[in-house]
Amino acid sequence: MAKIGVFFGSNTGKTRKVAKLIKKRFDDEVMADPVNVNRATVEDFSQYQYLILGTPTLGDGLLPGLSADCENESWEEFLMKLDGKDFSGKTMAIYGLGDQVGYGHEFLDGMFILYDFFKKRGAQLVGSWPTEGYEFTHSEAVEDGKFVGLALDLDNQGVLTDQRIDAWLNSIASDFEM
């Protein structure tokens, strides 16, 4: 079985695309195929000690889900299934997609919702990312001057995506025993 699980929520498919880019850099022994949380079970999720989680920010700083007008369930509903779980002993890294130009007042707020949820339930969160190189007015996902995970803006800085993914994966490698 692979050591690292990759789970994402998506509305337009961009977060899925990034999950596939991340997976492409690893073999099947290291990283499992990415799974959309609308197809995942609690057991699927819980079997991994190491997890990479991806989400866009929708609406007014929301996770994808039915209340954000998504066609399918996503993170919003999946987190409800995980609410009573303890994630102590699990190491997680989060990547988030957002639009810093169109939604610079809530840039990557969805990523913070995931971060906060799992941190409160004992997970070790790794993979903070510098805020330099981004132009936004506010983000809940900034803690101690850094994003709580990898910040991606495919709409305005898509050309930087591969470079940012590679640098981020290198930065979390020791935390994931890769």
N, C-alpha and C positions, 0 to 999 in steps of 0.2 A: 504494500500500500504506500502511496505517496505520503511524504511528510507534511506538505503544506496544502491546505485547502484554500481555494479561491472562490469567494461568493460575492455576488454583485446584485444590485437592483438597478433597473433601467426603465426608461420610458421610450427613448428614441433609438436605443441601440448603441449609443456612443460609449456608455460605461461597459457594455459587453465587449465592444471593440478593444478597449484598453485592457480588459481582463485577458483577452486573447493575446494581445501584445506581450503582456507580462508572462503568460504561460509559455509563449513561443521561445523564451529565453532559457527554458528548463526542460529536462527530460521527465518522463512519467514517474520515475522513481522519486524525484524531488517534489514535483508539483502536480497535483491532480488537475483534471480539466475544470475550467471555470463552470460554476453552477449559478443560474439565476435563482435568487431566493424564493421566487414564486413557484419553483419546482423542487425546493429543498425541504427536507424534514429536519426536525430538531436532532435526530440521530445522525443524519448526514453531517450536519454542522458540528456536532459535539465530538465526532470521532477524531478530529485533528487537534494537535497541541499547538500548531502554528497555523495562523489564518491571515489571509490578505482579503480585505473587504473593500468594495467599491460602491460609490453612490454619486448620483448627481444631486444638485439642489434644485427643487422645483417650486413653483408658486412663490409664496412669501416666505422663503427659507425653509421649505419642507423636504422631508424625505419622499421618495416616490411611494405611491400608494393610492388607494381609492379616494381619499380625501383631497389628494392633489390632482384629481381628475385623470388619473392613469386608467387605462382600460383593464389592467390586471392588478391583482394584489402584488405587493412588493415589500420593501423594508418595513414600512409602517405596520403591516399586518404580521410579518415574520417576527418582529421584535416582541409583539404581544405573546407569541408562543414561547419566547425565550425568557420572559419576565422573571420567573422564579428561579432561574438557573444561576449557579455560581461558576464563574469563569476563572477562578484562581488557578494558576498553573498554566494558563493559556497565554501565548504571546500573539499579539495581533498588530497589524499595520493597516492603515486605512488610506485609500486614495479617493479624492473627490473631484468631480467635474463641475465647473461653473462658468459663468460668463461675467468677467470682471468689468466689462464695459456696460452691458445692458442691465446687469444686476449687481453692480459694485457696492450697493448698500446692504447686501446679504450674501456676499460672495462666499460660497462653500459652507454655508450654515448647515446643510444636510450632513456634511462630513463631521461636524461637531456633535450632532445628535447621536451618531453612531459611536463616536469616541466617548462621549459622556455616558451613554448607556452601558458600554462594556467596562469602562473604568469603574463605575459604581458597583459593578458585579465582580470585581476582583481581577480582571484581565490586566496583563502587563501590555501597555500600548507603546509601540516603538515607531520610528519613522517620521519624526517631526521634520519639517521642511522650511527653508528660509522664505521670508516674505519679499525679499529683494527681487526685482524684475517683474513685479505685478503692480497694477494700478487699480485700487479699489478704495472705497470710502469706509467700509466696515465689514468685518467678518467675525462671527462667533467662533470660527475655527482657528483663531489666533490665540495662542497661550504662551506667555513668556516670550513674546516677540517672534514666535514661529508658528507656522501652520501645524496643526496636530497630525497631519499626514501629508501625502503628496498632493500638491495643488496643480490641477490641470485645467487649462482653458482651451479646448479644441476649437472654439469659435474664433478667438482672437490671437492665439499663440500656438496653433496646431503644429507649426514647424518645429517647436521646441519639445514636443511630446516624447519622442523616442529618446532624446538626450536626457530629459528629466527622469523618465522611467529607469534608464540605465543607472544614472547617478543614485537614485533613490534605492533601487534594488541593491546596489553595492553598499549603501549606507546601512541597510538592515540585515545584510548577509550574516554578520556575526551574531545578531540577536536570534536569527532563525537557524543557526548552525548549518548554513548552506555551504 
